[in-house]
Amino acid sequence: MQVSLETTSGLERRLTITVPAETVETQVDKRLRDMSKRVKLDGFRPGKVPFKVIKKRYGLGARQEVLGEVMQSSYMEAVIKEELQPAGAPKIEPKNIEEGKDLEFVAIVEVYPEVEIADFAKISVEKPVAEVSEEDVNKMLDTLREQSKTFEAAEEGAAAEQGDLVIIDYKGTVDGEAFEGGAAEGQRLELGSGRMIPGFEDGIAGMKAGEQKDINVTFPAEYHSEELKGKDAVFAITVNEVQKPVLPELNEEFFSRYGVSEGGLEGFREEITKNMGRELKQAVKNKVKNQVMDGLIEIHNVELPAALVEQEIGRLKEQAVQRFASQGMQGLDASALPNEMFQAEAEKRVRLGLIVGEIVKVRELKPEDDRVRAMIEEIASAYQEPQQVIDWYYANEQQLSQVQYVVLEEQVVDTILEAAQVSEKACSYEEAIKPAPAKTEEGAEEESAEA
């Protein structure tokens, strides 16, 4: 076998491979003779069909099969011989497959780029420093009570306020004409929830049960309906009932909803404090990690194999379809989603994967057993039967490998932090757990807009 290697552009390699005709014809002949032992044809006893008949009837098919197998095996031999690291499947272009002549074909493939590890000292990281205060715990208690609130009928004549639940009938019109989805009866609406378009809920505030009123509103310019974007509308509102919120008492019944059966309020606060501490620790860890990863991208210029990016786009599409399905959007085809939606994220993931992989290789990092154990124990501590969770992880190879990967990634981050420029910034608990603003492609930060 002869191999000629050519670098066509960037990461693309062109392998011209020649296989002696004898190699191909010998394998074709062997395949046909093996077939002759099994083939059954009318007029011949099994295994006694003349070879010429076998070759005439099955020769073309057998040759095509052999050519495919020889090209695949020869390609693999060529890759090993030339010490290439393919980043995807090759594109095979036959040049000469004529019987009796040497087989010649071209294999075009992308290879993994060479990643040269840059100086980690160029990376700057700002680590949030915060603690869980009594005030933070009090706010969490209020939040938990708010999440468990119920509603009861308001006193007769009570006006609806922000936070109240109203049961309403409404009918909307634009230019005097009703529109699809603009009417409902017995609609339950919590004022201040932001479920309706701007001005709708505010217009109901102050109304009493049995009262009717027209509310003038304007649909937002970014409203999902093209027919209603930016249009002025009038909603005829009838309030059937006003209900006031009732917060649950901080008692044993309330505590038991969150798995706390002993210790009363003090025990409940201790449990909340521990949970908030875990959340704070994870939030700080994630913010530091994200800064490290962003820093790695900034200081490394890595050429990306298109095949890897395409594979990652495919994974992101499948994940998107699963998210949509969980939200009730069934039957969505991943192939219907445009690649452009996922291009930037896919490129980022592939770039980071290549950089982190090289760091692991160069630094000879392996997941440390003690850290793996500590992480599993921390996960298990949030459950009522921690030991069962620990045993489950160690009995489940796939779940254990996922934890090992996370630990390995943390070890990479720690390795970088040893050389990076790290500063600390004191902040509140709420600031520390708040997700960092997203970055545009130009690197500028932008806050996510609230609906």
ROSE-17165 format. One record per residue (C-alpha): residue in three letters; y, z, x; residue number from 1. Coordinates in Angstrom, 1 decimal. Layout:
BEGIN
NODE  rest   north      up    east   nr
NODE   ALA       Y       Z       X  NUM
...
This chain:
BEGIN
NODE  rest   north      up    east   nr
NODE   MET     0.0     0.0     0.0    1
NODE   GLN     3.5    -0.9     1.2    2
NODE   VAL     6.7     0.9     0.2    3
NODE   SER    10.2    -0.2     0.6    4
NODE   LEU    12.9     2.4    -0.2    5
NODE   GLU    16.5     1.5    -1.1    6
NODE   THR    19.4     3.7    -2.2    7
NODE   THR    21.2     1.6    -4.9    8
NODE   SER    23.9     4.0    -6.0    9
NODE   GLY    24.4     7.8    -5.9   10
NODE   LEU    21.2     9.5    -6.8   11
NODE   GLU    19.3     6.3    -7.8   12
NODE   ARG    16.5     5.1    -5.6   13
NODE   ARG    14.7     1.8    -5.8   14
NODE   LEU    11.1     1.7    -4.6   15
NODE   THR     9.5    -1.7    -4.1   16
NODE   ILE     5.7    -1.1    -4.0   17
NODE   THR     3.0    -3.6    -3.0   18
NODE   VAL    -0.6    -2.9    -3.7   19
NODE   PRO    -3.3    -5.2    -2.2   20
NODE   ALA    -5.0    -7.5    -4.7   21
NODE   GLU    -8.4    -6.3    -3.6   22
NODE   THR    -7.5    -2.7    -4.8   23
NODE   VAL    -6.6    -3.9    -8.3   24
NODE   GLU    -9.5    -6.4    -8.6   25
NODE   THR   -12.0    -3.9    -7.5   26
NODE   GLN   -10.9    -1.4   -10.1   27
NODE   VAL   -10.8    -4.1   -12.8   28
NODE   ASP   -14.3    -5.2   -11.9   29
NODE   LYS   -15.6    -1.6   -11.9   30
NODE   ARG   -14.1    -1.0   -15.3   31
NODE   LEU   -15.7    -4.1   -16.8   32
NODE   ARG   -19.1    -3.3   -15.3   33
NODE   ASP   -18.9     0.3   -16.8   34
NODE   MET   -18.0    -1.3   -20.1   35
NODE   SER   -21.0    -3.7   -19.9   36
NODE   LYS   -23.3    -0.7   -20.0   37
NODE   ARG   -21.9     0.5   -23.3   38
NODE   VAL   -20.7    -2.7   -25.2   39
NODE   LYS   -22.7    -3.9   -28.1   40
NODE   LEU   -22.5    -7.6   -29.0   41
NODE   ASP   -24.4    -9.6   -31.5   42
NODE   GLY   -27.3   -11.5   -29.9   43
NODE   PHE   -27.5    -9.2   -26.9   44
NODE   ARG   -29.4    -6.0   -26.3   45
NODE   PRO   -27.3    -3.0   -25.4   46
NODE   GLY   -26.5    -3.0   -21.7   47
NODE   LYS   -27.7    -6.6   -21.3   48
NODE   VAL   -24.5    -8.5   -22.1   49
NODE   PRO   -23.8   -10.9   -19.2   50
NODE   PHE   -20.9    -9.9   -17.0   51
NODE   LYS   -19.1   -13.3   -17.6   52
NODE   VAL   -19.1   -12.6   -21.3   53
NODE   ILE   -17.7    -9.1   -20.8   54
NODE   LYS   -15.0   -10.4   -18.5   55
NODE   LYS   -14.0   -13.3   -20.9   56
NODE   ARG   -13.7   -11.0   -23.9   57
NODE   TYR   -12.4    -7.8   -22.3   58
NODE   GLY   -11.0    -8.8   -19.0   59
NODE   LEU    -7.3    -9.1   -20.0   60
NODE   GLY    -7.3    -5.7   -21.7   61
NODE   ALA    -9.1    -4.0   -18.9   62
NODE   ARG    -6.7    -5.6   -16.4   63
NODE   GLN    -3.6    -4.3   -18.3   64
NODE   GLU    -5.0    -0.8   -18.3   65
NODE   VAL    -5.8    -0.9   -14.6   66
NODE   LEU    -2.4    -2.3   -13.8   67
NODE   GLY    -0.7     0.6   -15.6   68
NODE   GLU    -2.9     3.2   -13.9   69
NODE   VAL    -2.5     1.7   -10.5   70
NODE   MET     1.3     1.4   -10.8   71
NODE   GLN     1.5     5.1   -11.9   72
NODE   SER    -0.8     6.4    -9.1   73
NODE   SER     0.9     4.1    -6.5   74
NODE   TYR     4.3     5.3    -7.6   75
NODE   MET     3.2     9.0    -7.1   76
NODE   GLU     1.9     8.2    -3.7   77
NODE   ALA     5.1     6.4    -2.8   78
NODE   VAL     7.2     9.4    -3.9   79
NODE   ILE     5.1    11.8    -1.7   80
NODE   LYS     5.2     9.4     1.2   81
NODE   GLU     9.0     9.0     1.0   82
NODE   GLU     9.5    12.7     0.3   83
NODE   LEU    11.5    12.1    -2.8   84
NODE   GLN    12.2    14.7    -5.6   85
NODE   PRO    12.4    12.7    -8.8   86
NODE   ALA    14.7    14.1   -11.5   87
NODE   GLY    13.1    12.2   -14.3   88
NODE   ALA    10.6     9.5   -15.2   89
NODE   PRO    10.9     6.2   -13.3   90
NODE   LYS    11.8     2.8   -14.8   91
NODE   ILE     9.0     0.4   -13.8   92
NODE   GLU     9.7    -3.3   -13.4   93
NODE   PRO     6.6    -5.5   -12.6   94
NODE   LYS     7.4    -8.3   -10.2   95
NODE   ASN     4.0    -9.9    -9.6   96
NODE   ILE     0.9    -9.0   -11.6   97
NODE   GLU    -0.9   -12.4   -11.2   98
NODE   GLU    -4.6   -12.1   -10.9   99
NODE   GLY    -5.8   -12.6    -7.3  100
NODE   LYS    -2.4   -11.8    -5.8  101
NODE   ASP    -1.0    -8.6    -4.4  102
NODE   LEU     0.5    -6.4    -7.2  103
NODE   GLU     4.2    -5.9    -6.6  104
NODE   PHE     6.5    -3.8    -8.8  105
NODE   VAL     9.7    -1.9    -8.6  106
NODE   ALA    10.2     1.8    -9.6  107
NODE   ILE    13.8     2.9   -10.2  108
NODE   VAL    14.2     6.6   -10.3  109
NODE   GLU    16.9     9.3    -9.9  110
NODE   VAL    16.4    12.1    -7.4  111
NODE   TYR    17.7    15.7    -7.3  112
NODE   PRO    21.0    16.0    -5.4  113
NODE   GLU    21.3    17.9    -2.2  114
NODE   VAL    23.3    21.1    -3.0  115
NODE   GLU    25.2    22.6    -0.2  116
NODE   ILE    26.0    26.3    -1.0  117
NODE   ALA    29.7    27.0    -0.7  118
NODE   ASP    31.4    30.2     0.5  119
NODE   PHE    31.2    32.8    -2.3  120
NODE   ALA    34.3    34.5    -1.0  121
NODE   LYS    36.3    31.7    -2.7  122
NODE   ILE    35.2    33.2    -6.1  123
NODE   SER    37.5    35.7    -7.8  124
NODE   VAL    36.2    38.1   -10.5  125
NODE   GLU    38.1    40.6   -12.6  126
NODE   LYS    35.7    43.3   -13.9  127
NODE   PRO    36.8    45.2   -17.0  128
NODE   VAL    36.6    49.0   -16.8  129
NODE   ALA    36.4    50.9   -20.1  130
NODE   GLU    34.8    53.8   -21.8  131
NODE   VAL    33.8    54.7   -25.3  132
NODE   SER    36.4    57.2   -26.6  133
NODE   GLU    36.3    59.5   -29.6  134
NODE   GLU    38.8    57.2   -31.3  135
NODE   ASP    36.4    54.2   -30.7  136
NODE   VAL    33.6    56.2   -32.3  137
NODE   ASN    35.8    57.1   -35.3  138
NODE   LYS    36.7    53.4   -35.8  139
NODE   MET    33.0    52.5   -35.7  140
NODE   LEU    32.2    55.2   -38.3  141
NODE   ASP    34.9    53.7   -40.5  142
NODE   THR    33.5    50.2   -40.0  143
NODE   LEU    30.0    51.3   -40.9  144
NODE   ARG    31.2    53.0   -44.0  145
NODE   GLU    33.2    49.9   -44.9  146
NODE   GLN    30.2    47.7   -44.5  147
NODE   SER    28.2    50.0   -46.9  148
NODE   LYS    30.9    50.3   -49.5  149
NODE   THR    30.3    49.8   -53.2  150
NODE   PHE    32.6    49.0   -56.1  151
NODE   GLU    33.2    50.8   -59.4  152
NODE   ALA    35.4    49.9   -62.4  153
NODE   ALA    39.1    50.8   -61.9  154
NODE   GLU    41.0    52.9   -64.4  155
NODE   GLU    42.3    51.1   -67.4  156
NODE   GLY    45.6    49.3   -66.6  157
NODE   ALA    45.1    49.6   -62.8  158
NODE   ALA    46.6    46.7   -60.8  159
NODE   ALA    44.4    44.8   -58.3  160
NODE   GLU    45.2    45.6   -54.7  161
NODE   GLN    44.0    44.2   -51.3  162
NODE   GLY    40.5    45.4   -50.8  163
NODE   ASP    39.7    45.5   -54.5  164
NODE   LEU    37.0    43.4   -56.1  165
NODE   VAL    38.1    41.3   -59.0  166
NODE   ILE    36.0    39.3   -61.5  167
NODE   ILE    37.9    36.2   -62.5  168
NODE   ASP    37.8    32.9   -64.3  169
NODE   TYR    39.9    30.1   -62.8  170
NODE   LYS    40.7    26.5   -63.3  171
NODE   GLY    42.6    24.4   -60.7  172
NODE   THR    44.6    21.2   -61.2  173
NODE   VAL    46.3    18.8   -58.9  174
NODE   ASP    49.1    16.7   -60.5  175
NODE   GLY    47.8    18.0   -63.8  176
NODE   GLU    44.3    16.8   -63.3  177
NODE   ALA    41.2    18.9   -62.8  178
NODE   PHE    39.2    18.4   -59.6  179
NODE   GLU    35.6    18.9   -58.6  180
NODE   GLY    34.8    22.4   -57.5  181
NODE   GLY    38.1    23.7   -58.8  182
NODE   ALA    36.9    25.9   -61.7  183
NODE   ALA    34.6    28.9   -62.1  184
NODE   GLU    33.8    31.7   -64.5  185
NODE   GLY    32.8    35.3   -63.6  186
NODE   GLN    33.7    34.7   -60.0  187
NODE   ARG    33.5    37.9   -57.9  188
NODE   LEU    36.2    38.0   -55.2  189
NODE   GLU    37.2    40.7   -52.8  190
NODE   LEU    40.9    40.5   -52.2  191
NODE   GLY    41.8    40.2   -48.5  192
NODE   SER    38.4    38.6   -47.7  193
NODE   GLY    40.0    35.2   -46.9  194
NODE   ARG    37.4    33.3   -48.8  195
NODE   MET    39.9    31.3   -50.8  196
NODE   ILE    42.7    29.0   -49.6  197
NODE   PRO    46.0    30.7   -48.5  198
NODE   GLY    48.0    32.2   -51.3  199
NODE   PHE    45.1    32.3   -53.8  200
NODE   GLU    44.1    36.0   -53.2  201
NODE   ASP    47.7    37.1   -52.6  202
NODE   GLY    48.6    35.6   -56.0  203
NODE   ILE    46.0    37.8   -57.8  204
NODE   ALA    47.2    41.0   -56.2  205
NODE   GLY    49.1    43.0   -58.8  206
NODE   MET    47.2    41.5   -61.8  207
NODE   LYS    45.4    43.8   -64.3  208
NODE   ALA    42.2    43.3   -66.3  209
NODE   GLY    42.8    40.9   -69.2  210
NODE   GLU    45.9    39.4   -67.6  211
NODE   GLN    46.4    35.6   -67.2  212
NODE   LYS    48.6    33.9   -64.6  213
NODE   ASP    49.2    30.5   -63.0  214
NODE   ILE    49.2    30.5   -59.2  215
NODE   ASN    50.8    27.8   -57.1  216
NODE   VAL    49.1    27.1   -53.8  217
NODE   THR    48.8    24.3   -51.2  218
NODE   PHE    45.6    23.1   -49.7  219
NODE   PRO    45.6    23.3   -45.9  220
NODE   ALA    46.1    20.1   -44.0  221
NODE   GLU    42.6    20.6   -42.3  222
NODE   TYR    40.8    21.2   -45.6  223
NODE   HIS    37.4    19.7   -45.7  224
NODE   SER    38.1    17.5   -48.8  225
NODE   GLU    40.0    14.4   -48.0  226
NODE   GLU    41.3    14.2   -51.6  227
NODE   LEU    42.8    17.7   -51.5  228
NODE   LYS    44.1    18.0   -47.9  229
NODE   GLY    47.8    19.1   -48.1  230
NODE   LYS    47.9    18.8   -51.9  231
NODE   ASP    49.8    21.2   -54.1  232
NODE   ALA    47.7    22.8   -56.8  233
NODE   VAL    48.0    25.1   -59.8  234
NODE   PHE    45.3    27.6   -60.6  235
NODE   ALA    45.1    29.2   -64.0  236
NODE   ILE    43.7    32.7   -63.4  237
NODE   THR    42.2    35.2   -65.8  238
NODE   VAL    41.3    38.6   -64.4  239
NODE   ASN    38.3    40.0   -66.4  240
NODE   GLU    37.8    43.2   -64.4  241
NODE   VAL    39.2    45.1   -61.5  242
NODE   GLN    36.9    47.3   -59.3  243
NODE   LYS    37.9    49.8   -56.6  244
NODE   PRO    36.0    50.3   -53.4  245
NODE   VAL    34.0    53.4   -52.9  246
NODE   LEU    33.1    54.4   -49.4  247
NODE   PRO    29.8    56.3   -48.8  248
NODE   GLU    29.8    59.9   -47.8  249
NODE   LEU    28.9    60.8   -44.2  250
NODE   ASN    25.6    62.6   -45.2  251
NODE   GLU    21.9    62.5   -44.4  252
NODE   GLU    21.3    59.6   -46.8  253
NODE   PHE    23.9    57.5   -45.0  254
NODE   PHE    22.6    58.5   -41.5  255
NODE   SER    19.1    57.6   -42.5  256
NODE   ARG    20.1    54.0   -43.2  257
NODE   TYR    20.7    53.7   -39.4  258
NODE   GLY    17.5    55.4   -38.4  259
NODE   VAL    19.0    58.8   -37.7  260
NODE   SER    17.1    61.6   -39.5  261
NODE   GLU    18.1    64.6   -37.4  262
NODE   GLY    21.3    66.2   -36.0  263
NODE   GLY    23.6    65.6   -38.9  264
NODE   LEU    27.0    64.1   -38.2  265
NODE   GLU    27.0    65.2   -34.6  266
NODE   GLY    23.6    63.5   -34.0  267
NODE   PHE    24.8    60.4   -35.7  268
NODE   ARG    27.9    60.2   -33.6  269
NODE   GLU    25.8    60.7   -30.4  270
NODE   GLU    23.6    57.8   -31.5  271
NODE   ILE    26.6    55.6   -32.3  272
NODE   THR    28.1    56.5   -28.9  273
NODE   LYS    24.9    55.5   -27.1  274
NODE   ASN    24.7    52.2   -28.9  275
NODE   MET    28.4    51.4   -28.2  276
NODE   GLY    27.8    52.3   -24.6  277
NODE   ARG    25.0    49.8   -24.4  278
NODE   GLU    27.2    47.2   -26.1  279
NODE   LEU    30.0    47.9   -23.6  280
NODE   LYS    27.7    47.7   -20.6  281
NODE   GLN    26.3    44.3   -21.8  282
NODE   ALA    29.8    43.0   -22.6  283
NODE   VAL    31.1    43.8   -19.1  284
NODE   LYS    28.0    42.3   -17.5  285
NODE   ASN    28.4    39.1   -19.5  286
NODE   LYS    32.1    38.8   -18.6  287
NODE   VAL    31.4    39.3   -15.0  288
NODE   LYS    28.5    36.8   -15.1  289
NODE   ASN    30.6    34.2   -16.9  290
NODE   GLN    33.3    34.5   -14.3  291
NODE   VAL    30.8    34.1   -11.5  292
NODE   MET    29.2    31.1   -13.1  293
NODE   ASP    32.6    29.5   -13.7  294
NODE   GLY    33.4    30.2   -10.1  295
NODE   LEU    30.2    28.5    -8.9  296
NODE   ILE    31.1    25.4   -10.8  297
NODE   GLU    34.7    25.4    -9.3  298
NODE   ILE    33.6    25.6    -5.7  299
NODE   HIS    30.6    23.2    -5.8  300
NODE   ASN    30.8    19.5    -6.3  301
NODE   VAL    27.4    18.4    -7.5  302
NODE   GLU    26.3    14.9    -8.5  303
NODE   LEU    24.3    15.2   -11.7  304
NODE   PRO    21.1    13.1   -12.5  305
NODE   ALA    21.7    11.4   -15.8  306
NODE   ALA    18.1    12.0   -16.7  307
NODE   LEU    18.6    15.8   -16.5  308
NODE   VAL    21.8    15.6   -18.6  309
NODE   GLU    20.0    13.5   -21.2  310
NODE   GLN    17.2    16.1   -21.4  311
NODE   GLU    19.6    18.9   -21.8  312
NODE   ILE    21.5    17.0   -24.5  313
NODE   GLY    18.2    16.7   -26.3  314
NODE   ARG    17.6    20.5   -26.1  315
NODE   LEU    21.1    21.3   -27.3  316
NODE   LYS    20.6    18.9   -30.3  317
NODE   GLU    17.4    20.6   -31.3  318
NODE   GLN    19.1    24.0   -31.0  319
NODE   ALA    21.9    22.8   -33.2  320
NODE   VAL    19.5    21.5   -35.8  321
NODE   GLN    17.8    24.9   -35.9  322
NODE   ARG    21.1    26.7   -36.4  323
NODE   PHE    22.0    24.3   -39.2  324
NODE   ALA    18.6    24.9   -40.8  325
NODE   SER    19.2    28.7   -40.7  326
NODE   GLN    22.4    28.1   -42.5  327
NODE   GLY    20.7    26.2   -45.3  328
NODE   MET    21.3    22.7   -44.0  329
NODE   GLN    17.7    21.4   -44.0  330
NODE   GLY    16.4    18.0   -43.1  331
NODE   LEU    19.0    17.2   -40.4  332
NODE   ASP    17.7    14.7   -37.8  333
NODE   ALA    18.7    15.6   -34.2  334
NODE   SER    18.9    11.9   -33.3  335
NODE   ALA    21.7    11.6   -35.9  336
NODE   LEU    24.0    13.9   -33.8  337
NODE   PRO    26.2    12.1   -31.4  338
NODE   ASN    25.5    12.8   -27.7  339
NODE   GLU    29.3    13.2   -27.1  340
NODE   MET    29.2    16.5   -29.0  341
NODE   PHE    26.9    18.0   -26.3  342
NODE   GLN    27.8    16.1   -23.2  343
NODE   ALA    30.2    18.6   -21.6  344
NODE   GLU    28.0    21.6   -22.3  345
NODE   ALA    24.9    19.7   -21.1  346
NODE   GLU    26.6    18.8   -17.8  347
NODE   LYS    27.7    22.3   -17.3  348
NODE   ARG    24.2    23.7   -17.8  349
NODE   VAL    22.6    21.1   -15.5  350
NODE   ARG    25.2    21.7   -12.8  351
NODE   LEU    24.7    25.5   -13.0  352
NODE   GLY    20.9    25.1   -13.0  353
NODE   LEU    21.0    23.0    -9.8  354
NODE   ILE    23.4    25.4    -8.0  355
NODE   VAL    21.6    28.6    -9.1  356
NODE   GLY    18.3    27.0    -8.2  357
NODE   GLU    19.4    26.3    -4.7  358
NODE   ILE    20.8    29.8    -4.3  359
NODE   VAL    17.4    31.3    -5.3  360
NODE   LYS    15.7    28.9    -2.9  361
NODE   VAL    18.0    29.6     0.1  362
NODE   ARG    18.2    33.3    -0.4  363
NODE   GLU    14.4    33.5    -1.3  364
NODE   LEU    15.1    35.5    -4.4  365
NODE   LYS    12.3    36.8    -6.7  366
NODE   PRO    12.6    39.0    -9.8  367
NODE   GLU    12.3    42.6    -8.7  368
NODE   ASP     9.7    44.5   -10.6  369
NODE   ASP    11.7    47.7   -10.8  370
NODE   ARG    14.6    45.8   -12.4  371
NODE   VAL    12.3    44.0   -14.8  372
NODE   ARG    10.9    47.3   -15.9  373
NODE   ALA    14.3    48.9   -16.3  374
NODE   MET    15.5    46.0   -18.4  375
NODE   ILE    12.5    46.2   -20.7  376
NODE   GLU    12.9    50.0   -21.1  377
NODE   GLU    16.5    49.5   -22.0  378
NODE   ILE    15.6    47.0   -24.6  379
NODE   ALA    12.9    49.3   -25.9  380
NODE   SER    15.3    52.3   -26.1  381
NODE   ALA    16.9    50.8   -29.2  382
NODE   TYR    13.6    51.0   -31.1  383
NODE   GLN    12.0    54.0   -32.8  384
NODE   GLU     8.7    53.5   -30.8  385
NODE   PRO     9.9    52.4   -27.3  386
NODE   GLN     6.5    52.5   -25.6  387
NODE   GLN     5.1    50.1   -28.1  388
NODE   VAL     7.9    47.6   -27.3  389
NODE   ILE     7.3    48.1   -23.6  390
NODE   ASP     3.6    47.5   -23.9  391
NODE   TRP     4.3    44.4   -26.1  392
NODE   TYR     6.5    42.8   -23.4  393
NODE   TYR     3.9    43.4   -20.6  394
NODE   ALA     1.2    42.0   -22.8  395
NODE   ASN     3.2    38.9   -23.7  396
NODE   GLU     3.4    36.5   -20.7  397
NODE   GLN     6.1    34.3   -22.3  398
NODE   GLN     8.4    37.2   -23.3  399
NODE   LEU     7.9    38.9   -19.9  400
NODE   SER     8.8    35.6   -18.0  401
NODE   GLN    12.0    35.4   -20.1  402
NODE   VAL    13.0    38.9   -18.9  403
NODE   GLN    12.1    38.0   -15.3  404
NODE   TYR    14.3    35.0   -15.5  405
NODE   VAL    17.3    37.1   -16.8  406
NODE   VAL    16.7    39.6   -14.0  407
NODE   LEU    16.6    36.8   -11.4  408
NODE   GLU    19.8    35.4   -12.8  409
NODE   GLU    21.4    38.9   -12.4  410
NODE   GLN    20.2    39.1    -8.8  411
NODE   VAL    21.9    35.8    -8.2  412
NODE   VAL    25.1    37.3    -9.7  413
NODE   ASP    24.8    40.4    -7.5  414
NODE   THR    24.3    38.2    -4.4  415
NODE   ILE    27.5    36.4    -5.2  416
NODE   LEU    29.5    39.5    -6.0  417
NODE   GLU    28.7    41.0    -2.6  418
NODE   ALA    30.9    38.2    -1.1  419
NODE   ALA    33.3    37.4    -3.9  420
NODE   GLN    36.8    38.8    -4.4  421
NODE   VAL    36.2    41.5    -7.1  422
NODE   SER    39.0    43.5    -8.7  423
NODE   GLU    38.9    45.9   -11.6  424
NODE   LYS    41.1    46.0   -14.7  425
NODE   ALA    41.3    49.1   -16.9  426
NODE   CYS    41.1    48.2   -20.6  427
NODE   SER    40.1    49.6   -23.9  428
NODE   TYR    36.6    49.5   -25.4  429
NODE   GLU    37.8    46.8   -27.9  430
NODE   GLU    39.3    44.7   -25.2  431
NODE   ALA    36.2    44.9   -23.1  432
NODE   ILE    33.8    43.8   -25.8  433
NODE   LYS    36.0    41.0   -27.1  434
NODE   PRO    34.6    37.7   -26.0  435
NODE   ALA    36.7    35.9   -23.3  436
NODE   PRO    38.7    32.9   -24.5  437
NODE   ALA    37.0    29.6   -24.2  438
NODE   LYS    38.1    27.1   -21.5  439
NODE   THR    39.2    23.6   -22.1  440
NODE   GLU    37.8    20.8   -19.9  441
NODE   GLU    41.0    21.1   -17.8  442
NODE   GLY    40.3    24.8   -17.3  443
NODE   ALA    43.1    26.1   -19.4  444
NODE   GLU    42.1    29.0   -21.7  445
NODE   GLU    42.5    28.6   -25.4  446
NODE   GLU    42.0    31.2   -28.1  447
NODE   SER    39.7    30.4   -30.9  448
NODE   ALA    41.5    30.0   -34.2  449
NODE   GLU    40.5    32.2   -37.1  450
NODE   ALA    39.8    30.6   -40.4  451
